[in-house]
Amino acid sequence: MKARAVARFVGMSARKVRLVVDQIRGKRVNDAYALLQFSPKSAAEPVGKTLRSAVANAQVKSQEQGAGLDVDDLIVREAYVNEGPTHRRFRAAAQGRPAPRRKRTSHITVVVDRKDA
């Protein structure tokens, strides 16, 4: 039984978030929690929130089907990051000229599934 969660418009570039997401892909959920908790990357926080949301979605989905779900049986089946819209801003540079600033965003998707499936 797959359950997924999507965090959209996260205020961080997709390139930075992919470094963290690549570490948890294919791992057990508890191992992924531990990796994210001790990761020095700031992207670990939104990825962790998305992972917790996916696990909660799996629990709700299993309750609706009338089956029990143990969190220890879940693994991170898919985890990927797509680029979101880029906010274009300007900052004053030398001699009053505008210097572009690109504030990038990303969409984080995490899919959890049972280990045996």
Secondary structure, DSSP 8 states (H G I E B T S, - for coil): --EEEEEEEESS-HHHHHHHHHHHTTSBHHHHHHHHHT---TTHHHHHHHHHHHHHHHHHHHHHHT----GGGEEEEEEEEEE---EEEEEE-GGG-EEEEEE--EEEEEEEEES--
